[in-house]
Amino acid sequence: MENLPSKEEMKEAFEKKDATGEGKLTFKEMKEIIELFSSEEKKNEPNFDQMCDMMCNMADVNGDKMIDFGEILLLLFGDSLEPENAMKGSFRAFDTNGDGYLDKKD
């Protein structure tokens, strides 16, 4: 996302994607939002999907494989990011298989 959307734009996109109304998005839904705010050039880059996966893993601070709006605010705007949550998000970004360990494949 080259041009970071405003919090209001992100909230609107989040609410449109949150079809169930439970206040959480799947990684697939979050990737669709990332695509919405990304240029065609960026979307055509060979590592775009991997970058989306990394952003989703970083955003998922509580590890439930869902992203709530608070987690988006933490990732994109740094709102109330506690050091422990920052470390967890960074770890999850590199733990691509989600097993809780980092290995050579990750």
Sequence and secondary structure as in RCSB ss.txt:
>XXXX:A:sequence
MENLPSKEEMKEAFEKKDATGEGKLTFKEMKEIIELFSSEEKKNEPNFDQMCDMMCNMADVNGDKMIDFGEILLL
LFGDSLEPENAMKGSFRAFDTNGDGYLDKKD
>XXXX:A:secstr
  S   HHHHHHHHHHH TT SSEEEHHHHHHHHHHTS HHHHTSTTHHHHHHHHHHHH TT SSEEEHHHHHHH
HH TT  HHHHHHHHHHHH TT SS   TT 
